[in-house]
Amino acid sequence: MKSLVLGANGRTGRQFIDQALAAGDHVTALVRSADRLSDLQHPRLEVRVGNPCDPEFLASVMSGHDVVVSALGPRVPTKFAAAIYSDSASAILHAMQQTGVTRLLVTSSALLFPDQDLFGRVMKLAVPPIVNAAGRMEALIQDSNLEWTIARTGFLTDGQADTFQTSDRKGGTVSRAGVAHFLRSEAVNGQHIREVVGLSA
């Protein structure tokens, strides 16, 4: 399998790359600057530098891949930072239509599930830019004719265990390794095509 990974220098993206390479896959990792992932060398890894919100750049590197994996997300809950969700989704969809790649896996926020406990309701009020931008991203993706899967998560940890549970109603705390394991499994098996999946530990 050949995967194009956006958000490759983030901790979830890095976990996906490590797991995919260990499984024998070929990976193209997209980063914004040449010094990212400089510590990782592998004969089946290609690192490309560019803007994940530039549809023409994405199209130029996307051809020939089996799956596009986006682990992009904001580092801070501001409106400007959260726009990476919807801006990248628009560019990804445009590039996929140009290149004929049809399989898309993205990470999103479990705060988009309608049934929230008290903590979830408080968080939705605290980080509206995340909720709004992730919602726009998901709407764009779900309106496409692609074979997409959206993985919604709550808090992410750096735990070593790569286990996960799935739900169609909620997501919770889960390790980045677990999210990467789900994404890699879904890329191979396609059990949740055109579905929104909540992940938790």
KEVEXLO-880399 format. One record per residue: residue number from 0; residue in one letter; x, y negated, z negated of N, C-alpha, C in turn. Coordinates in pm, 1 decimal. Layout:
<recs>
resi / resn / n_X / n_Y / n_Z / ca_X / ca_Y / ca_Z / c_X / c_Y / c_Z
NUM / a / X / Y / Z / X / Y / Z / X / Y / Z $
...
</recs>
This chain:
<recs>
resi / resn / n_X / n_Y / n_Z / ca_X / ca_Y / ca_Z / c_X / c_Y / c_Z
0 / m / 83.8 / 118.8 / 0.0 / 0.0 / 0.0 / 0.0 / 87.3 / -123.8 / 0.0 $
1 / k / 42.3 / -227.9 / 69.3 / 114.6 / -354.2 / 74.1 / 24.4 / -463.4 / 18.0 $
2 / s / 69.2 / -526.1 / -90.5 / -11.0 / -625.1 / -161.8 / 51.8 / -763.1 / -150.9 $
3 / l / -33.6 / -864.6 / -131.0 / 7.7 / -1003.9 / -140.5 / -42.2 / -1056.2 / -274.2 $
4 / v / 49.7 / -1104.7 / -358.6 / 15.7 / -1144.0 / -494.6 / 32.1 / -1294.4 / -510.8 $
5 / l / -76.8 / -1362.6 / -544.0 / -74.2 / -1504.6 / -577.1 / -76.7 / -1518.7 / -728.1 $
6 / g / -1.2 / -1615.6 / -780.1 / 17.6 / -1622.9 / -924.1 / 120.6 / -1521.4 / -968.8 $
7 / a / 214.6 / -1492.5 / -879.6 / 309.5 / -1384.4 / -903.3 / 405.4 / -1412.0 / -1017.4 $
8 / n / 434.4 / -1538.9 / -1045.7 / 527.6 / -1569.1 / -1153.8 / 459.0 / -1581.5 / -1289.8 $
9 / g / 326.4 / -1571.5 / -1292.6 / 254.4 / -1566.6 / -1419.6 / 268.9 / -1429.0 / -1482.5 $
10 / r / 231.8 / -1419.2 / -1609.3 / 254.8 / -1293.1 / -1679.9 / 166.4 / -1179.6 / -1629.9 $
11 / t / 43.7 / -1208.9 / -1588.7 / -41.1 / -1104.3 / -1531.6 / 9.6 / -1064.6 / -1394.0 $
12 / g / 44.6 / -1163.8 / -1312.3 / 98.3 / -1133.9 / -1180.6 / 223.9 / -1050.9 / -1187.7 $
13 / r / 310.5 / -1083.9 / -1281.8 / 435.7 / -1008.9 / -1297.3 / 407.1 / -864.6 / -1338.5 $
14 / q / 309.6 / -845.5 / -1425.7 / 271.4 / -710.0 / -1463.9 / 222.6 / -631.2 / -1342.7 $
15 / f / 140.9 / -696.9 / -1258.6 / 91.7 / -627.0 / -1139.4 / 207.8 / -587.3 / -1048.9 $
16 / i / 301.2 / -678.1 / -1028.4 / 415.1 / -649.1 / -942.3 / 494.1 / -530.3 / -996.4 $
17 / d / 523.5 / -532.5 / -1125.3 / 599.9 / -423.0 / -1185.6 / 528.3 / -289.2 / -1166.9 $
18 / q / 397.6 / -287.7 / -1190.5 / 322.8 / -162.0 / -1177.5 / 314.1 / -116.6 / -1032.6 $
19 / a / 294.0 / -210.9 / -941.0 / 283.7 / -175.0 / -800.0 / 415.8 / -120.7 / -746.8 $
20 / l / 525.2 / -183.7 / -782.0 / 655.9 / -135.4 / -736.5 / 686.8 / 1.5 / -796.1 $
21 / a / 651.4 / 21.3 / -922.1 / 674.1 / 150.6 / -986.4 / 594.9 / 261.0 / -918.7 $
22 / a / 480.2 / 223.4 / -859.0 / 395.0 / 321.4 / -790.3 / 437.2 / 344.4 / -645.5 $
23 / g / 537.9 / 271.2 / -598.8 / 586.4 / 290.0 / -462.7 / 529.6 / 194.7 / -360.2 $
24 / d / 457.0 / 91.5 / -405.7 / 396.7 / -4.3 / -313.3 / 500.0 / -104.5 / -261.0 $
25 / h / 461.2 / -173.6 / -155.2 / 533.0 / -291.3 / -107.0 / 456.7 / -414.7 / -155.0 $
26 / v / 529.2 / -514.8 / -202.5 / 467.0 / -633.7 / -260.4 / 528.8 / -758.5 / -199.8 $
27 / t / 441.9 / -851.4 / -159.8 / 484.9 / -986.6 / -125.4 / 436.5 / -1078.2 / -236.5 $
28 / a / 531.0 / -1142.1 / -304.3 / 499.5 / -1228.6 / -417.6 / 507.9 / -1373.4 / -373.3 $
29 / l / 398.7 / -1446.4 / -391.4 / 394.1 / -1586.9 / -352.6 / 420.3 / -1674.6 / -474.9 $
30 / v / 521.4 / -1759.9 / -465.2 / 556.7 / -1850.9 / -574.5 / 570.0 / -1991.9 / -518.8 $
31 / r / 564.4 / -2090.0 / -609.4 / 570.4 / -2229.8 / -566.9 / 713.2 / -2281.0 / -550.3 $
32 / s / 810.6 / -2221.3 / -617.7 / 948.8 / -2267.6 / -605.9 / 1043.4 / -2148.0 / -602.6 $
33 / a / 1159.2 / -2168.3 / -540.0 / 1250.8 / -2058.4 / -511.5 / 1312.1 / -1997.5 / -637.0 $
34 / d / 1313.8 / -2069.9 / -749.6 / 1375.7 / -2017.1 / -870.0 / 1284.0 / -1921.8 / -946.3 $
35 / r / 1157.5 / -1912.9 / -905.7 / 1066.0 / -1821.1 / -972.6 / 1093.9 / -1677.1 / -928.4 $
36 / l / 1083.4 / -1584.2 / -1020.7 / 1109.0 / -1441.9 / -997.0 / 1252.1 / -1414.5 / -953.2 $
37 / s / 1343.7 / -1508.6 / -978.8 / 1482.5 / -1489.2 / -936.8 / 1548.4 / -1373.0 / -1009.4 $
38 / d / 1492.0 / -1332.5 / -1122.8 / 1548.8 / -1221.5 / -1199.4 / 1504.1 / -1086.1 / -1146.3 $
39 / l / 1409.5 / -1084.1 / -1054.0 / 1353.8 / -958.0 / -1006.1 / 1400.2 / -930.4 / -863.5 $
40 / q / 1475.0 / -823.0 / -848.0 / 1523.8 / -781.0 / -717.5 / 1476.5 / -638.4 / -692.3 $
41 / h / 1418.6 / -616.2 / -574.8 / 1371.5 / -480.5 / -542.3 / 1361.1 / -469.0 / -390.4 $
42 / p / 1399.1 / -355.2 / -335.1 / 1394.9 / -340.7 / -188.3 / 1254.4 / -346.7 / -129.3 $
43 / r / 1151.2 / -322.0 / -211.5 / 1013.9 / -328.5 / -160.0 / 942.3 / -455.8 / -203.1 $
44 / l / 1017.2 / -554.2 / -250.2 / 960.0 / -682.2 / -291.5 / 1011.5 / -793.9 / -202.2 $
45 / e / 918.3 / -872.0 / -148.4 / 952.7 / -992.7 / -73.8 / 891.9 / -1111.8 / -146.5 $
46 / v / 972.1 / -1213.8 / -171.5 / 925.6 / -1334.5 / -237.8 / 915.0 / -1445.5 / -135.2 $
47 / r / 797.0 / -1506.5 / -126.6 / 773.4 / -1617.0 / -34.5 / 737.7 / -1741.6 / -115.7 $
48 / v / 791.7 / -1855.3 / -73.1 / 771.9 / -1981.7 / -144.1 / 672.8 / -2067.5 / -67.1 $
49 / g / 568.1 / -2113.8 / -135.8 / 469.9 / -2197.8 / -69.9 / 354.3 / -2232.3 / -161.5 $
50 / n / 258.8 / -2304.7 / -106.0 / 143.7 / -2354.3 / -180.0 / 26.5 / -2256.0 / -166.5 $
51 / p / -23.1 / -2199.6 / -277.9 / -133.5 / -2104.4 / -269.1 / -266.3 / -2167.8 / -229.8 $
52 / c / -269.7 / -2300.1 / -221.0 / -392.3 / -2369.6 / -179.7 / -383.0 / -2420.0 / -36.0 $
53 / d / -281.0 / -2376.7 / 36.4 / -261.2 / -2415.0 / 176.4 / -305.5 / -2299.6 / 265.0 $
54 / p / -420.6 / -2309.1 / 330.0 / -473.1 / -2195.9 / 406.1 / -383.6 / -2154.2 / 522.3 $
55 / e / -317.6 / -2249.2 / 586.0 / -232.2 / -2213.7 / 699.0 / -108.1 / -2139.1 / 651.8 $
56 / f / -50.3 / -2182.6 / 540.9 / 64.1 / -2110.1 / 485.7 / 22.3 / -1968.7 / 445.1 $
57 / l / -91.9 / -1956.9 / 377.0 / -137.7 / -1824.3 / 335.5 / -157.4 / -1732.8 / 455.9 $
58 / a / -216.8 / -1784.9 / 561.8 / -238.7 / -1703.4 / 681.1 / -106.7 / -1656.8 / 741.1 $
59 / s / -3.7 / -1741.3 / 731.3 / 126.0 / -1706.4 / 791.4 / 195.2 / -1592.1 / 718.5 $
60 / v / 160.7 / -1569.0 / 590.8 / 224.9 / -1460.0 / 516.4 / 130.6 / -1342.5 / 491.6 $
61 / m / 2.8 / -1358.2 / 521.6 / -96.5 / -1258.6 / 483.6 / -107.7 / -1142.5 / 580.5 $
62 / s / -83.5 / -1163.8 / 706.4 / -103.0 / -1058.7 / 806.7 / -27.2 / -932.3 / 768.3 $
63 / g / -93.4 / -819.1 / 786.5 / -29.7 / -690.9 / 762.0 / -43.8 / -637.9 / 620.8 $
64 / h / -105.5 / -714.5 / 532.7 / -124.9 / -667.6 / 395.7 / -256.2 / -591.9 / 382.9 $
65 / d / -259.8 / -499.4 / 288.3 / -381.3 / -422.0 / 263.2 / -474.4 / -490.5 / 164.9 $
66 / v / -417.9 / -569.6 / 75.6 / -498.4 / -631.3 / -29.3 / -434.5 / -763.1 / -70.8 $
67 / v / -520.3 / -859.2 / -104.6 / -476.7 / -986.1 / -163.0 / -518.1 / -985.7 / -309.6 $
68 / v / -422.7 / -1013.4 / -398.0 / -448.0 / -1015.2 / -541.3 / -418.0 / -1155.0 / -592.3 $
69 / s / -517.2 / -1220.6 / -651.7 / -495.1 / -1353.7 / -709.2 / -508.7 / -1348.8 / -860.2 $
70 / a / -396.4 / -1375.9 / -926.6 / -396.3 / -1390.0 / -1071.9 / -374.3 / -1536.1 / -1108.7 $
71 / l / -411.9 / -1624.8 / -1018.9 / -397.0 / -1767.7 / -1042.9 / -494.1 / -1815.5 / -1150.3 $
72 / g / -447.9 / -1909.4 / -1229.1 / -533.3 / -1969.5 / -1330.0 / -463.1 / -2087.7 / -1391.5 $
73 / p / -536.2 / -2176.2 / -1455.5 / -476.4 / -2296.7 / -1513.3 / -400.0 / -2265.7 / -1641.1 $
74 / r / -290.1 / -2337.4 / -1661.6 / -214.8 / -2323.6 / -1786.0 / -275.6 / -2405.8 / -1898.1 $
75 / v / -348.1 / -2512.0 / -1861.0 / -416.3 / -2596.7 / -1959.1 / -559.5 / -2617.8 / -1910.7 $
76 / p / -655.8 / -2636.3 / -2003.1 / -797.1 / -2643.6 / -1963.4 / -841.5 / -2782.6 / -1919.2 $
77 / t / -766.7 / -2844.0 / -1827.5 / -806.1 / -2974.2 / -1774.9 / -873.7 / -2956.3 / -1639.8 $
78 / k / -947.7 / -3058.4 / -1598.5 / -1016.5 / -3051.2 / -1470.6 / -918.6 / -3036.4 / -1355.8 $
79 / f / -807.5 / -3110.3 / -1361.1 / -707.7 / -3103.6 / -1254.7 / -645.7 / -2964.3 / -1247.0 $
80 / a / -606.1 / -2907.9 / -1363.8 / -542.8 / -2777.0 / -1364.3 / -640.7 / -2667.2 / -1323.7 $
81 / a / -764.8 / -2676.3 / -1370.9 / -863.3 / -2571.9 / -1343.3 / -902.2 / -2566.9 / -1196.5 $
82 / a / -880.4 / -2674.4 / -1124.0 / -915.2 / -2677.2 / -981.8 / -840.8 / -2571.8 / -901.6 $
83 / i / -732.7 / -2513.5 / -959.0 / -659.6 / -2407.9 / -888.9 / -752.1 / -2291.4 / -854.8 $
84 / y / -852.5 / -2267.4 / -939.4 / -947.3 / -2158.6 / -912.2 / -1017.3 / -2178.9 / -777.6 $
85 / s / -1089.1 / -2288.2 / -764.1 / -1170.3 / -2309.5 / -643.7 / -1085.3 / -2350.1 / -524.1 $
86 / d / -980.1 / -2428.7 / -546.4 / -895.0 / -2470.6 / -434.3 / -825.0 / -2350.4 / -371.1 $
87 / s / -773.6 / -2261.1 / -454.2 / -706.5 / -2143.0 / -399.7 / -805.8 / -2048.7 / -333.2 $
88 / a / -925.6 / -2035.2 / -391.3 / -1025.9 / -1946.6 / -331.8 / -1062.4 / -1991.8 / -191.6 $
89 / s / -1081.7 / -2121.5 / -173.3 / -1114.7 / -2173.2 / -41.0 / -1004.5 / -2141.7 / 59.3 $
90 / a / -878.6 / -2160.1 / 17.9 / -766.1 / -2133.3 / 107.2 / -751.9 / -1984.3 / 135.7 $
91 / i / -769.8 / -1902.1 / 34.3 / -758.7 / -1757.3 / 52.1 / -863.7 / -1706.5 / 149.9 $
92 / l / -987.4 / -1749.4 / 133.0 / -1095.2 / -1703.9 / 220.5 / -1068.6 / -1744.7 / 364.5 $
93 / h / -1022.2 / -1866.0 / 384.6 / -991.0 / -1913.4 / 519.8 / -881.7 / -1826.6 / 581.4 $
94 / a / -776.8 / -1799.4 / 506.4 / -666.0 / -1720.3 / 558.3 / -707.8 / -1576.5 / 586.0 $
95 / m / -791.3 / -1520.6 / 501.3 / -836.5 / -1383.0 / 522.1 / -923.2 / -1372.9 / 646.5 $
96 / q / -1004.5 / -1472.2 / 671.5 / -1084.7 / -1472.4 / 794.1 / -996.5 / -1482.0 / 916.9 $
97 / q / -887.5 / -1557.1 / 907.2 / -796.6 / -1571.7 / 1020.4 / -719.0 / -1443.9 / 1048.4 $
98 / t / -680.0 / -1372.9 / 942.1 / -590.3 / -1259.1 / 958.0 / -660.8 / -1124.2 / 962.8 $
99 / g / -786.8 / -1119.3 / 923.8 / -859.4 / -993.1 / 925.6 / -836.5 / -906.4 / 803.5 $
100 / v / -765.1 / -955.8 / 703.2 / -751.7 / -882.8 / 577.1 / -883.7 / -894.9 / 501.4 $
101 / t / -934.0 / -783.9 / 447.5 / -1069.5 / -785.7 / 391.3 / -1077.2 / -757.3 / 241.5 $
102 / r / -972.2 / -703.9 / 180.2 / -980.0 / -663.7 / 38.3 / -920.2 / -772.2 / -49.9 $
103 / l / -1001.0 / -821.3 / -143.9 / -961.2 / -930.9 / -231.2 / -991.4 / -897.2 / -376.2 $
104 / l / -891.7 / -913.8 / -462.3 / -907.5 / -895.1 / -605.9 / -867.0 / -1024.5 / -675.4 $
105 / v / -951.1 / -1076.0 / -764.3 / -918.7 / -1200.0 / -835.5 / -951.3 / -1186.2 / -983.5 $
106 / t / -879.9 / -1263.1 / -1064.9 / -911.1 / -1271.4 / -1207.2 / -991.4 / -1398.2 / -1233.1 $
107 / s / -1081.8 / -1388.7 / -1329.6 / -1169.5 / -1500.9 / -1361.8 / -1195.6 / -1500.0 / -1512.0 $
108 / s / -1290.7 / -1581.4 / -1556.1 / -1317.4 / -1600.3 / -1698.4 / -1443.2 / -1527.6 / -1743.9 $
109 / a / -1431.5 / -1456.9 / -1856.3 / -1547.4 / -1388.6 / -1914.3 / -1651.1 / -1486.7 / -1966.9 $
110 / l / -1616.1 / -1614.4 / -1977.9 / -1713.4 / -1714.0 / -2021.7 / -1825.4 / -1733.4 / -1921.8 $
111 / l / -1810.7 / -1679.5 / -1801.1 / -1916.3 / -1691.1 / -1700.9 / -2028.9 / -1590.1 / -1721.1 $
112 / f / -2008.8 / -1492.0 / -1806.0 / -2119.9 / -1401.5 / -1836.7 / -2227.4 / -1480.6 / -1911.4 $
113 / p / -2355.4 / -1461.8 / -1878.3 / -2461.2 / -1543.5 / -1938.8 / -2484.1 / -1516.4 / -2086.4 $
114 / d / -2466.5 / -1392.2 / -2130.4 / -2493.6 / -1357.7 / -2270.2 / -2364.9 / -1369.4 / -2350.8 $
115 / q / -2354.3 / -1475.0 / -2428.7 / -2235.9 / -1500.4 / -2509.3 / -2269.8 / -1498.5 / -2657.3 $
116 / d / -2175.7 / -1450.6 / -2739.6 / -2193.4 / -1463.6 / -2883.5 / -2163.9 / -1607.8 / -2924.4 $
117 / l / -2169.9 / -1636.3 / -3052.9 / -2150.0 / -1773.5 / -3099.0 / -2013.9 / -1827.5 / -3056.9 $
118 / f / -1910.3 / -1746.2 / -3070.4 / -1776.5 / -1791.3 / -3033.3 / -1770.4 / -1822.7 / -2884.1 $
119 / g / -1831.0 / -1737.8 / -2802.3 / -1831.8 / -1761.4 / -2658.4 / -1905.8 / -1888.8 / -2621.7 $
120 / r / -2017.6 / -1914.6 / -2689.3 / -2093.2 / -2037.2 / -2661.0 / -2013.5 / -2161.5 / -2698.9 $
121 / v / -1940.0 / -2152.5 / -2809.9 / -1855.4 / -2264.4 / -2850.9 / -1743.5 / -2286.1 / -2749.5 $
122 / m / -1683.5 / -2177.9 / -2704.0 / -1574.4 / -2188.8 / -2606.9 / -1622.9 / -2249.2 / -2475.3 $
123 / k / -1742.4 / -2210.9 / -2431.2 / -1796.1 / -2268.0 / -2307.1 / -1810.0 / -2419.3 / -2318.7 $
124 / l / -1849.5 / -2465.7 / -2436.5 / -1861.7 / -2609.6 / -2459.1 / -1724.7 / -2676.4 / -2468.7 $
125 / a / -1624.2 / -2600.2 / -2514.4 / -1491.1 / -2657.4 / -2536.7 / -1410.0 / -2669.2 / -2407.7 $
126 / v / -1434.3 / -2579.6 / -2311.7 / -1350.9 / -2578.4 / -2190.6 / -1438.5 / -2581.9 / -2063.4 $
127 / p / -1524.4 / -2682.2 / -2049.0 / -1610.4 / -2686.0 / -1929.9 / -1533.5 / -2688.1 / -1797.5 $
128 / p / -1413.3 / -2747.8 / -1788.1 / -1343.4 / -2742.2 / -1658.8 / -1313.4 / -2599.0 / -1613.8 $
129 / i / -1278.4 / -2511.2 / -1708.4 / -1251.2 / -2371.2 / -1675.4 / -1377.9 / -2304.6 / -1624.3 $
130 / v / -1485.8 / -2322.1 / -1697.4 / -1612.8 / -2258.5 / -1661.0 / -1660.9 / -2308.0 / -1524.7 $
131 / n / -1655.4 / -2437.8 / -1502.9 / -1706.5 / -2494.0 / -1377.7 / -1621.7 / -2452.6 / -1258.1 $
132 / a / -1489.1 / -2461.3 / -1271.6 / -1402.1 / -2428.2 / -1158.5 / -1403.5 / -2279.1 / -1128.4 $
133 / a / -1403.8 / -2196.0 / -1232.6 / -1411.8 / -2051.6 / -1210.3 / -1545.5 / -2014.8 / -1147.0 $
134 / g / -1651.7 / -2083.9 / -1188.4 / -1782.4 / -2059.7 / -1127.6 / -1784.6 / -2094.4 / -979.5 $
135 / r / -1721.6 / -2205.8 / -942.8 / -1714.0 / -2242.4 / -801.2 / -1633.8 / -2139.5 / -722.4 $
136 / m / -1523.2 / -2093.9 / -781.1 / -1443.3 / -1991.4 / -716.0 / -1525.5 / -1865.8 / -689.2 $
137 / e / -1594.6 / -1818.4 / -791.4 / -1672.7 / -1695.7 / -776.4 / -1783.9 / -1713.0 / -673.4 $
138 / a / -1848.3 / -1829.1 / -670.6 / -1955.5 / -1852.2 / -573.7 / -1901.9 / -1845.8 / -431.5 $
139 / l / -1786.0 / -1904.6 / -408.2 / -1724.9 / -1899.1 / -274.9 / -1696.0 / -1755.4 / -234.2 $
140 / i / -1638.0 / -1680.6 / -326.1 / -1599.9 / -1542.9 / -295.6 / -1722.9 / -1455.7 / -273.0 $
141 / q / -1821.9 / -1469.7 / -359.5 / -1940.4 / -1384.6 / -347.6 / -2022.8 / -1417.1 / -223.5 $
142 / d / -2006.5 / -1536.9 / -170.4 / -2078.5 / -1575.3 / -49.4 / -2008.0 / -1527.4 / 76.7 $
143 / s / -1890.1 / -1470.4 / 63.0 / -1814.2 / -1422.3 / 178.7 / -1855.9 / -1279.1 / 213.2 $
144 / n / -1807.4 / -1232.6 / 327.6 / -1835.4 / -1094.6 / 367.8 / -1717.8 / -1003.2 / 338.5 $
145 / l / -1630.2 / -1043.8 / 249.4 / -1512.2 / -965.5 / 215.4 / -1545.1 / -852.7 / 118.8 $
146 / e / -1451.9 / -762.1 / 104.5 / -1461.9 / -655.0 / 5.4 / -1391.9 / -704.9 / -121.7 $
147 / w / -1464.6 / -782.2 / -199.8 / -1404.8 / -848.5 / -315.6 / -1438.0 / -775.7 / -444.8 $
148 / t / -1351.4 / -796.8 / -542.9 / -1378.5 / -757.0 / -681.6 / -1330.5 / -870.0 / -771.3 $
149 / i / -1414.3 / -912.1 / -864.7 / -1380.3 / -1018.1 / -958.5 / -1366.8 / -957.2 / -1096.9 $
150 / a / -1251.4 / -976.7 / -1160.2 / -1225.3 / -924.9 / -1294.0 / -1231.6 / -1040.7 / -1393.6 $
151 / r / -1333.6 / -1039.5 / -1478.2 / -1349.0 / -1143.8 / -1579.8 / -1288.0 / -1097.6 / -1711.1 $
152 / t / -1203.8 / -1183.5 / -1770.3 / -1138.1 / -1148.6 / -1895.5 / -1157.6 / -1258.6 / -1998.2 $
153 / g / -1139.8 / -1220.2 / -2124.7 / -1134.3 / -1317.1 / -2232.8 / -989.0 / -1351.9 / -2260.1 $
154 / f / -950.6 / -1355.1 / -2386.5 / -812.1 / -1385.7 / -2420.8 / -719.1 / -1275.5 / -2370.2 $
155 / l / -602.9 / -1316.9 / -2317.7 / -503.9 / -1222.5 / -2267.0 / -388.5 / -1211.6 / -2365.5 $
156 / t / -341.6 / -1090.6 / -2388.1 / -230.1 / -1067.1 / -2479.3 / -114.2 / -1006.4 / -2402.1 $
157 / d / 1.0 / -1002.2 / -2467.9 / 120.1 / -942.9 / -2407.6 / 147.0 / -803.3 / -2462.2 $
158 / g / 43.5 / -736.8 / -2509.2 / 59.4 / -601.0 / -2558.5 / 108.2 / -506.4 / -2451.1 $
159 / q / 177.7 / -402.8 / -2492.0 / 236.7 / -308.3 / -2397.1 / 135.0 / -208.7 / -2341.1 $
160 / a / 29.1 / -182.4 / -2416.2 / -69.9 / -84.8 / -2370.2 / -142.2 / -138.0 / -2246.1 $
161 / d / -153.6 / -54.1 / -2143.5 / -218.6 / -98.1 / -2019.0 / -359.1 / -41.8 / -2006.1 $
162 / t / -420.5 / -7.9 / -2118.7 / -556.4 / 45.7 / -2117.1 / -657.1 / -67.7 / -2106.1 $
163 / f / -775.8 / -34.0 / -2056.8 / -882.0 / -133.1 / -2042.5 / -1016.0 / -63.1 / -2042.8 $
164 / q / -1120.6 / -139.6 / -2073.7 / -1257.6 / -93.6 / -2060.6 / -1331.3 / -189.5 / -1967.6 $
165 / t / -1427.6 / -138.5 / -1895.7 / -1503.3 / -221.8 / -1802.4 / -1647.5 / -236.5 / -1848.7 $
166 / s / -1707.3 / -348.8 / -1810.0 / -1846.7 / -377.8 / -1843.4 / -1904.1 / -468.3 / -1736.6 $
167 / d / -2034.7 / -459.6 / -1715.5 / -2099.4 / -552.4 / -1623.1 / -2170.6 / -665.1 / -1698.1 $
168 / r / -2144.7 / -674.8 / -1829.7 / -2215.6 / -774.9 / -1910.5 / -2123.6 / -862.1 / -1995.0 $
169 / k / -2000.0 / -818.3 / -2018.1 / -1912.3 / -896.6 / -2104.6 / -1766.6 / -860.7 / -2077.4 $
170 / g / -1679.2 / -952.4 / -2118.1 / -1536.0 / -928.6 / -2116.4 / -1479.1 / -976.9 / -2248.0 $
171 / g / -1362.4 / -929.2 / -2284.0 / -1305.8 / -967.1 / -2412.5 / -1155.9 / -975.3 / -2407.4 $
172 / t / -1093.8 / -966.6 / -2523.7 / -949.0 / -968.6 / -2532.4 / -892.1 / -842.3 / -2468.8 $
173 / v / -789.7 / -860.2 / -2387.7 / -729.1 / -747.8 / -2317.0 / -584.7 / -784.5 / -2285.5 $
174 / s / -499.5 / -685.7 / -2277.4 / -359.6 / -713.3 / -2245.1 / -345.2 / -744.8 / -2096.3 $
175 / r / -244.4 / -824.4 / -2065.3 / -214.9 / -852.4 / -1924.7 / -177.7 / -724.3 / -1850.6 $
176 / a / -112.4 / -633.6 / -1920.2 / -80.3 / -503.7 / -1860.0 / -207.7 / -427.8 / -1825.6 $
177 / g / -309.5 / -438.2 / -1911.3 / -436.5 / -372.7 / -1884.2 / -507.3 / -432.5 / -1764.4 $
178 / v / -503.7 / -565.7 / -1753.6 / -563.9 / -632.5 / -1637.1 / -493.4 / -589.2 / -1509.8 $
179 / a / -359.8 / -586.9 / -1513.3 / -283.0 / -545.6 / -1396.2 / -313.7 / -400.8 / -1358.6 $
180 / h / -328.8 / -315.3 / -1459.7 / -362.1 / -175.4 / -1434.0 / -497.5 / -164.2 / -1364.6 $
181 / f / -595.6 / -241.0 / -1411.9 / -725.9 / -240.6 / -1345.3 / -713.4 / -286.2 / -1200.3 $
182 / l / -642.3 / -395.9 / -1178.2 / -628.9 / -449.7 / -1041.9 / -560.4 / -349.4 / -949.9 $
183 / r / -454.3 / -285.5 / -998.0 / -384.1 / -187.8 / -915.1 / -472.7 / -67.5 / -886.9 $
184 / s / -545.0 / -20.3 / -988.6 / -636.0 / 93.5 / -969.5 / -746.4 / 58.4 / -870.6 $
185 / e / -798.1 / -63.0 / -882.7 / -905.8 / -105.8 / -794.4 / -855.8 / -122.5 / -652.1 $
186 / a / -733.8 / -168.5 / -634.0 / -676.5 / -181.5 / -500.8 / -667.3 / -45.8 / -432.2 $
187 / v / -637.6 / 55.5 / -510.3 / -621.3 / 190.5 / -454.7 / -755.0 / 260.2 / -435.6 $
188 / n / -842.4 / 252.5 / -536.0 / -963.5 / 334.8 / -537.5 / -1089.9 / 263.1 / -491.9 $
189 / g / -1096.8 / 132.0 / -504.7 / -1212.9 / 56.9 / -459.2 / -1343.4 / 99.8 / -522.3 $
190 / q / -1343.6 / 117.2 / -654.4 / -1465.8 / 162.9 / -721.8 / -1563.4 / 49.6 / -752.1 $
191 / h / -1518.4 / -75.0 / -741.3 / -1604.2 / -188.2 / -779.3 / -1607.2 / -293.5 / -668.6 $
192 / i / -1624.0 / -249.1 / -546.2 / -1628.1 / -342.5 / -433.2 / -1755.4 / -426.1 / -440.5 $
193 / r / -1737.8 / -557.3 / -425.5 / -1846.0 / -655.9 / -433.4 / -1915.2 / -650.4 / -569.0 $
194 / e / -1834.1 / -637.4 / -674.0 / -1884.8 / -636.1 / -810.9 / -1801.7 / -730.0 / -898.2 $
195 / v / -1869.5 / -784.7 / -999.6 / -1803.9 / -860.8 / -1104.8 / -1787.0 / -767.8 / -1224.3 $
196 / v / -1664.5 / -753.5 / -1273.1 / -1633.4 / -657.5 / -1377.0 / -1573.3 / -729.2 / -1497.1 $
197 / g / -1629.0 / -706.8 / -1615.4 / -1570.6 / -758.7 / -1737.1 / -1469.4 / -661.8 / -1792.2 $
198 / l / -1354.5 / -713.2 / -1835.3 / -1249.3 / -627.9 / -1890.4 / -1227.0 / -660.7 / -2036.6 $
199 / s / -1201.1 / -558.0 / -2114.0 / -1162.7 / -574.4 / -2255.0 / -1072.4 / -457.1 / -2292.0 $
200 / a / -1012.2 / -465.8 / -2409.3 / -921.1 / -360.1 / -2453.0 / -997.8 / -235.5 / -2493.7 $
</recs>
